[in-house]
């Protein structure tokens, strides 16, 4: 694997067909690569892989189609498909046709519809699988990618004579609940790529993998890092990336550069945080000995991991660094969408000396080349690459004496207390100093009818920690308050602690405070004179219900575990309990065991139940014919087996994906109702009568006298 040296090669402008030296846009850089290395891999996606020449030809054909369709210069082309190869072809075609591209979130159709409403594009390019989900009935101009392929198959593969590019090259989205469209100009996108190139130093031999959704800034603006520097972009063939899929792709395709978020990096790289300390930062070992952990052989090709999307604490960055081979780099990249994802960057080598308490520090380092940073009233302001007005980020930061910027939280997360405002990041950083806590979020809760604000701490173990049940090693409220004594003002100590397997995160990989589970609180008897009740989280004093499993029969344990494992194979993510607090996560785990055992019991009853039902009188009375008995038998089977696939599919379905929700209702719920009605009809029929000679005699083989 070729690595870039500190003065490694960077992509320079090249001549176009007229002989001019030009690199006005990232499209110019890509087209230069297509001319220079047409047979080199551009997209690696199994059967959907494309060389630079093939990718350029397909984009040219689609660009001709867009121009023939009347695409105005600078108009927005919305891209709504899940296939990464089609996304890259389409966004290149939009640029070639003189338009701008915007990648729509198709994994969450309701979010995609909101993005389209905020965007109002000239045309939506989508496929049959996502057309109905994204089209909300508005008068939206749609081109189906499947139909377009047939129409454009005979069009020219030469680059179109496109109109002068408009000011906007891409439209990116920020915000989940209420997406905001952020236009990014050609000059800014090129400047962001050039700044990124100077820091990362890519080489043509690099194979890049971006784990984030294509609708997010790291992909929608970050594809240039691979395709404008001669590298290859590794993308999934059909479905989105899974942690297992990323791991396999890195090994199989010898991926050298991975772009991910903090949670994705931890899942990929950190196997067990108890095996190592923080070797490069002066951190004390967190539950284990110092030293570099053994490198996963599948990750031996990695030379660079960039982490973006959320805060990354110094001890977490060191743990990631320790998971890679010697010489590999881990960059913590901070960049808002308005700056095309480029702002500041930090790696451990920027530290002049080891720092104390790395678990409390999140360093975002120094600005990218062409960027600038300053703070006013504690708020970080960034000048984007290529210049322009400084952007208020809404994030808090301070410039340290060593010249590095330190992330200090977000203004929107501030909590108002009786004695002033609290920036939860500071308290969360101190909470992380507990050796058994790897992540923490602090939220506010009202205290009964008084309305006084109280604090609740949601805590999770370090990435890779193994315990059973999960999160069992986390401290309770009393232990945490004891740990924080002397470090935190007593008036700002959390009154409640909720233990989680992992903190909830949104689709962008950010810690999601809105999705934090709410504590079930009870006001204890005997309030003081002040009228303040003591809040106790549900389960904090109650034992975890191990008795449920202890009393379960071996059949439940064995078959339940088998189908629990099968759920992870057939429906990845459906049994993920990382966002459910203890002990409720264990109760849901028991529920999943029952669903699996019920499915197994249904299979057993399918083969053995009919004979048992016949033995208890089928065919002996009015209405209990053999056909009804057989139908009742199948109804019982369905009532047993339906829960396992039904609940797994429901848990994976988007809440507002109405076509899928309707399909699940008609496929499972209505048949369950009909099965119950049929079974009720069967059990309420008239019992066998001793005077029903012929029917009873046929069943026994003898006449009743």
N, C-alpha and C positions, 0 to 999 in steps of 0.2 A: 504494500500500500504506500503510495507516494504521499509524503506530508509536505506542507508548505513550510518553508523556513521563515524566520522573522522578516526577511525581505523577500518572501516568496512571490511568485508571479501573480499579477492581477490582470483583469480583463481590460484591454485598451481598445479604443475605437479602431475600426478597420474601414477599408474602402467599400463603397457601395458599387452598384453596377456602372455608374457613371465615372468611377474612379475617384470620387470625392472621399475624403476622410470625414466620417460623420458618426456621431453617437448622440443624437438628440433625444432619444427615448430608449427605454429598455427593449422595445421591439427591435430597434436597430441592432442592439447587441445580440438578441436572439437570432435574428436573420443572418447576422454575420457568422454565428456558430453553424447555422444550417447550411450556409455556403461552404464554410471551411471544413466541417466534419459531418457531412450528411449521413454517414453510415454509423456514427457513434450513437449509443443509446441516449435517448432523451428522457423517456418515461419507461419505467420498468414495472409492469403490472401483469406478469404471467402471459396469458394469451393475448392480452390487450397492449403489450409493450410496443413502443414506437421509437424509431430512430429520429434523429433531428430532421432528416430529409422527409420522412413520412409524416412527422408532426407538422412540419412547415407546409407540405402539400395539402394535408387535410384542412389546416387552418385557412389556406388560400381559397380552397373550394367553398368553404363556408362563408368566408369574407365576400366572395363574388355573389353568393346567394343573398347576403345581407344588403349589399349595395343594390342588387337587382330588386330587392324588396323595398327600396326607397329609404334606407337608413340615413337620416340627416347627419351631417358632421357634428361630432360631439354628443350625439344621442346615446342614451344609456341602454345597454343590452343586459337584461337580467338572465342569469344562468341558474337553472333549477333542475339539477340532476345529481344523483348520488355517485355516479361513476367519475372517478378522478381524471381519467384520461379524457373523457368528454368535456369536463370542466376546463382543463388546460387548453384543449383544442378551441373551445368556444371563446374563452377570454382572449386568446391570441387572435382569433378571427375578428372579434369586436375591435381590437386595436388596429388590425390591418384594414378594416373597413372605415377607419376614421372615427369610431365611436369610443365609448367607455364601457367597462364591464362592471357588473355587481353580482357576486355569488350569493345565492339565496339559500337559507337554511331549509333543506328538505327533510332532514331527520326529525324536525319538529314542525309539521305543516302549519300549525297555528302561528308559530313564530315567523315562518316564511311568508304567510299572508300579511302579517303586520309589517314585515320588511318591504313587501311589494307596495303596501299602502303608503309607507313613508317614502318610497323611491319614485313611484309613478314612471316606470320605464317605457321606452318606445316599444320594446318587444320583449317577450319572455321566451327563451329557448329552453324547452323542457322535454321530457320523454313521457310515454304513455303512463308509466307507473306513478308519476308525480303530478301530471296535468290536473287531474280531478282534485287532488289535495291542495294545490296551490291556487287554482282558479276559484275564486269566491263568487263568481257570477258577474263580476264587473266586466266592462267592455275592454278587456285586456287583449292586446294583439299577441297571439301565441304562434310560435313555429315549433312543430314537433320534431325532435331530433331524429327519430326513426324515419319519418317521411322525408325530412330534409336530406338524409344520406342518399336516398334513391334519386332525388331531384338534382343533387349537386355532383353525382358520380361522373358526369360527362363534362363538368365545368373545368376551366383552365386551372392548372396547378401553379401557374405563375402568380407572383405577388400582384395584387390589384393596384391599379393607379389610384390610390386612395386620396381623398381630399386632405387638405392640411389638417393635422390633428388638432382637436379642440383643446381647451385648457385642461379638461378633466380626462384622466386616464382610467381611473377606477373610482368606484364608490364603495367605501367600507362601512361597516355597521358597528356601532357601539351601543351598549345597553341591551339588556335582555327583555325586561318587561315592556319597555317602551323604546324600541330601537330607533336610533337616530342615524340618518344617512350622512356620511362624512365624505365629501369629494376630495380626491387626491389628484393633483395635477401631474402631467408628464414629467416636468422638471423635478418635482418633489420625489416621485417614484424613482427616477434615475439617481437623484442625489442620495436617497436612502440606500439604494443598492450599492453605490460607490462607497458610502461611509461604512456599510456592513462589510464590503470586500476588504477595506483597509484594516479592519480589526480581525476578521475571521481568516483572511488569506486563503481563499479557496483555490483548489487546483482542478484541472479537468478530470483527473482520476477520481475525484470525490463522488460518492453516491450519497445523496441526501434523503432524509426521511422526515416528514413533518407529521406529527401525531395529531395535531389539532384539526378540527372540522374545517373544510374548505371555506365555510362562510365566515370564519374568524380571520382577523388580521394576520396572524402568523403564516397562514397559507395564502390568503387572498392577495397579500402584498409580498409574501416571502418566497413565492415560486421563482422569483428572479434570481435568488441566490444560487440556485442550481442551473437553471436554463440560460442564464446570461453569463455564466462563467465556464461553460463547457462541461459541466457535470451532469449526472443523471439524477432524476427525481424518482424515488421508489414510492409507489402508491398501491393501495389495495385494489384487487381486481373488481370486486363488487361491493361488499359490505364495508362499513367503517372499520377503522383499526380497532383491534382489541389488544390488551397487554400481551397476550400470548402471540397474536399475529405479528405485533411489532418485534417481539423477541425473535420469532422464527425468521422474519424478513431480514433483520440485521445480520443474522448468521448466514442465511442462504445467499443474500445478495452482497455480502461483505460491505455493509453500510459503514461509512466513515464519519458522517455528520448527522446528528439527530437534533431536531428542534422540537421541544416539548414544553409542558408546564410542570410546576413542582410536583404535583401528584403523579403525573405520568413518569417523571424521572425517578421518583421513589419506587414506583411499582417495577420499573424496568431494572434499576441498578442496585437498589438497597435490598439485600436479602435478609440480613439480621443485624440491626444496629447494636445488638449486645456483643458483637464480635469485634468491635473497634471503638476507639476513641476518636478524638478530633486531632489528627496528627499535625495538621499544618496550621492550626489557629491558636494553639496553646490551650485548648479546651481540656477539661478534665474528662476522663473516660466516663461515658454514660452507661454504666452497667456492664462494662467489659474492659478488656485490656486494650492498650494502645496498639497501633500498628495498622498497616494496610491489609485489608481483607483480601482473600484470594479472588482474582479476577475471573468472572464467568467466561469460560472459553468461547461461548457464543458471541461475546461482546469484544473480542480481542481486536476487531477491526476498527472500533470506535476511536477516533482521534479528537473529536469535538462534540460536546453536548451544550446546546444553548437552551436556557430555561427562561421562560417569559410567561406573563399572564397574571402573576400574583407574587406576593412577597416571598422571598427565600431567605431564611435565616442562615447565619454564617456557619453554624454547626451542621445544618442540612447540606450546604454547599460543600463543606469539607467531606461529609459522608459520601456524597456523590463522587467527589474527586477521588476518594480512596477506593471506589468501586471500579475505577478504570485503570488501564495499564499506565505505567510510568510514561510521562510525556504528554498524555492526553490532557485536554483542556475542558473546563466547565465554566461557562459564562452565564452570569446572571444579567439578563437583558431587561431593561426597563424602557418602555416606549409606548406612549399613547397612540390610539388609532389615528388621531389628527396628524401625527408625525410619521405615519406609515410604519409604525412599530419600532422606530429607531429613536432613541433618546440618550440613555446612558448605559454603560456596561461595566461589569466588575468580574474579576477573577482573583483567586487567592494570591497570585504572584504580585498583585499590586500592593499588598501589605508590606510595609517596611519591617514589621516585627509582629510576633504573635500577640493577639488581643485577649484580654480577660473577658469572661462571660460571653463567648460567641453565640450561645443559645439565645441571647437577648438582642443581638445585633442583626439587622438586615441592611447590608451595604449594596448600593446601586452604582457606586464607583464614579466614573468620569464620563463626560459627554462623548458621544461618537464624533469623529471628525466632521466638521461642518455644523455641528450642533453647539448650543450653549445652554447653560443652566444657571438660574439664580433663584433666590427665595425672598418672598415678600410676605411679611406677617406669618412666616413659617410655611407658606404654601410654595411648592416647587413650581417654577415656570420654565418651560423649555422652548428654545428657539429651534424649530425643526431643521433637518438637513436641507441645505440649499438656501437658508436664510428665511426671512419673514418675521412677522410679529411673534413675540414670545407668547406661548400658550399656557394659560393657567390650567394646571392638571387636576386640581382638587385634592391632591395628595400633599401630605406634610413631609418635610425633609429638612435636614440641616447639613451645612458644610463643615466637616470635621477638620481639626487642625492639620491632619495629614493630607488634606486636599481631596478626600473622598466624600461623596454624598451618602448620607444615611437616611433610609426610609423610616418615617416616623408615624405612619398611619394615614387615614383618610378623613377629610373634614366631615363627610357625610355620615361617618360612623360615630361621631361624638355623642356622648351621653350627658344630659344635663342633670346634675345632682344638686342637692340643697346647698352644698358648699362650693359650687362652681361646675365647670365643664370637665368631663373626663374623656381623654383619648384612650379608648380601650386597647390600642396597640401597646401602649406602655405597660399596662397591667398584664396583658397577655404575654408579653415578653418576659416579665418576671415570673409568671406562672410556669412558663416553659423551663425555668431553671430547676424545677423539680425533676429528679432523675428518671422518674417513670412517665413523665408527660412529654409528648413530642409535638403536640399542637393544642392550641387553646383559642377559643373565641368567647368574649364576654358580651352579654346582652343585658337589657334591663327588663324588669317585670314590675307591675304595680303591686303594691301591698294591700290586698283586700280593698275595702271601701275607702280607706284613708287616702289612697292615691300616691303615697310616698314611693319613691323609686327604690327598688332593690336590685342587686346584681346577681346574675346567674352565670357561672363559668361552665362552658362546654369543653371538655378535655378529651384527648385521644392519645393513645400510646405512640411512641416513635415508630416510624416506618420500619417494617420488617420484624417488629417484636412479636414473639410467639408466646401466647398464653391461652389457657383454657379454663373457663370460657373467655372469649376475647374481651380485652379491657379489664380483666380481673385484677391486674396489678395497679390500676389507677387509684389514686388516693380518694378518700371520701371527703366530705366537706370539712370535718374537723381536722383531718390530717393536712388538707391544703391550707387551711387558715393557720395552722401551727407552722407550716413551712413559710408562709408569707409574713409571719409576725416579725416586726422590726424592719421589714422591707416596704410594706404598704401601710398607708394610713388606715387605722382600724375602721374608719367610717366608709372606706372604699373596698373593704374585703367582700368577696362574693358570699352571699348568704346561702346559695344553692350550688351544688356541683352535679352536673349531668355527665356521665361517662359514656363515651361513644367509641366504636371501633375506629372510625375515621370521621373527620369533619365533612359535612356536606359541601359539595362544590357544584357550580353551575356548568353549563356546556362549554364555557370558556376556560374552565379549570380554576376559576376563582373561588375562594372560600365564600360560601353562600350563607350570609347571616339570616336572610329571609326564610331559609329552609331549616333553620335550627329547630329541633323539637321543643315544644313548650313543656315546662315542668308541670306535673300534677301536684298542686299545692294544697295543704290542709292547714288551717289555722288551729294551733294547739289551744287547749283549754287553759284558763287561768292567765289571761292577758295582764300585763302590767298596767300601772296607772296611766302610762302614756298611750295605752290603747293599741300598741303595736303587736300584731300577732307574729309568731315565729313560723316561718315557712319551711316545710319539709318536703323534699322531692319524693314523689311516689317511689317506693321501693328502696329508699335509702336505709330504712331500718328493717325491711322485710327480707327474708332469705330468698335467694334465687331459687326458682322452683325446680330444683333437681329431682324432687320427688316424682314429678310427672314422668320423667324418663326412667327413674328407678323402678317405678311400678308398671312400666309398660312391658308388654309381653315381648319375648324375643322376636316374634314375627314383626312387630312394629319397628323395633330397632333395626333389624337386619334389612328388611325390605324398604323401610323409610330411608335409611342411609344410602341404599343402592339408588333409589329414585332421586334422592337429593343430589347425588353425584351426576346422575343422568341429566338432571335439570341444567346443570352447568355446561353440559355438552350440547344439548339440544337448544337451550334457551340461555345463552351466556348473559349474565347480569340479572336474571330474573330473581335469583335468591340472594342478591347482594344486600347485606344488612349493615353496611358500614355507616349509614346515616341514622340508624335506630339506636336510641340510648339503652344502656343496661338498666334493669333486667328485661326490658321489653324485647330486645333483640333475641334473647333466648326463647321467649314465648313464641315469637314468630318462627324461630328455628324448629321448635316442637310442632308448630302448625304444619310446616313443610314436611316433617317426618310423617305426620298423620295423612297428609295428602298423598305421599308416596305409598304408604301402607294401604290406604284406601284403594289406590289404583291396582296394587298387587292383589288385594282381596277381590277386586272386581274381576281380575283375570282368572283367579282360582274359581270364583263363583260362576264364571262363564262356562267352565268345563264341568264343574261338579254340582252346580246349583239346580240345574233343571231336574235331575233325578231326585233331589231332596224335595223339591216343590211338588213333583208328581206323587211322592210318597205321602204327602200330607193332604191328598184329596183332589188333585187336579182331575178334571173330567168327571167328577162325581155329582155335581149339582147343576142346577140351571145357571147358565152364564159362565160356568167354569169348564169350558171346553178345553181340549188340548191346545188349541190355537191361542186362547186367552192365557193359559198357563205359560206357554212359550213366550208370549208378548210380555207378561209380567216378569218372567225370568230375565228377559233382555232389559226391561226397565230397571230392575234392581242392579244389573250389571252396569248400566249407564250411570245410575245414581252414585255408584262407587267409583267408577274410573274417570268421570268427567272433571273432578276437582283438580287433579294434578295438571293436566294440560291447560285447563281453563285459567287457573290462577296465574300460571307462569306467563301465559300470553297477555293477560290483563295487566300484569305488572310491567310488561315491556311496552304496552301500548301508550301512546301519548294521550293525555287526558282529553284533549280537544281534537283528536284525530277521529272525527265523526264517522267516516266510512269504515274504519277499522273497528271502532266501538260497536257500530251497528252490526258488522259481520260477526263479531264475537257474541253479541247478544243472541242473534238468530242461530248461530252455530251451537251455542252451549246453553244459555239461560232458558230459552223457550223449550228446547227438547227436555231439559230438566223438569220444567213444569209439566209438560205432557207426560213424562215418565212417572211423576208423582201422582198425577190424576189417574193414569192407567193402573198404577199399583193400588191406589185407594179403591178404585172400582173392583179390582180383583179381590181384595181382602174383605169387602163388604157384601160379596155375593151370598145368596142363600146357601147355608151349609148342606152337605149331602143328606138326602132323605132316605130312610130305610125302605120306602115304597117305590124308589126309582129303580125298579128291578133291572131293566135292560141295561141302563148305563152303568149301574153299580156292578152288575154281573159281568159286563165286558171287562171292567177293570180288574176284577178278581179272578176271572176265569170260571166263576160259579154263579148259580142263581141264588138270590136271597129269598128265603121262604118265611 
